Amino acid sequence: MSHPNEPSRRARGYAIALLSAAILSTTAIFIRHLTLVYHMPPLVLAFWREAFVALTLLVVLGLARPSWLMINRHSVPFLIVYGFVLAIFNSLWTFSVAINGAAISTVLVYSSAGFTALLGWWFLQERLDRYKLLAVVFSLGGCALVADVINAAAWQTNLIGIVTGILSGLGYAVYSLMGRSAAAQRGLNPWTTVFYAFGFAAIILFFINLLPAEILPGAATRPSDFFWLGDAVAGWVVLFLLAAGPTVLGYGLYNVSLGYLASSVANLIVTLEPIFTAIIAFIVFGEILNGLQIAGGMMILSAILLLRLHENALAQQTRSKATPP
């Protein structure tokens, strides 16, 4: 029998996931600005992003909810692994933005929709029926059209960038599944999870950046590279806004939505991020979507609508079966 408040919980989950998508859509814009204008090494950028997120949450939670900073020792190993996954995902994501640009990298990371649905079905026994598979196909197909990755020349000239983008999608899928595990099985507060995940990720990325540059490109070649921005105050402000704005609110709200929705559902909803990114790019840079990109956006919206209608139909069917004649 479903919980009587289940429909309202799902509606709240959809609203939170949509808000998360709108906020996250500014992430690639900030990263692209830092890599283009300041030529910031991707792994150094990723380190500061994680560090500023952790510091921001330390201050906010310390003042508003000190109890949320407390965890039991049994959760520490999980959070360390979660931080490692986040460090790898954000490193790949930052590399992808640097190589592919904001729009294409944002779309490629949402190959995670397919990964999440399949891995969620495999590891968490989440429902995977033909409707959800159809929504995944529509979502990924729409993403491809929005980013124009169906152009064969893009695969021939930018194979490394596309592979990096797809790997970032796999990392995002694993992050989503672990976030659902924290919300549903371990009882961890979403903001507590984000704080510790980014904190451990920052520590991990600090040591990754100490590896020789010939082993890992994009890392700090010497300790002074950690302060790549030097006295560029505007650059530090953009870096801090990247952490305190879209990262804290976007990731936090996404983790909150995982407490209401299946990871595959939440991941599909936030595939609206490329559309929000395109809107922001139009307002800020005057970029205009072509016909195929508009069609791709409609496909993504259709996938979300199909998913919502199907979930509501299943809930109505469950309620009907549970109601005595």
Beta strands, then each sheet from edge to edge (+ up, - down):
end
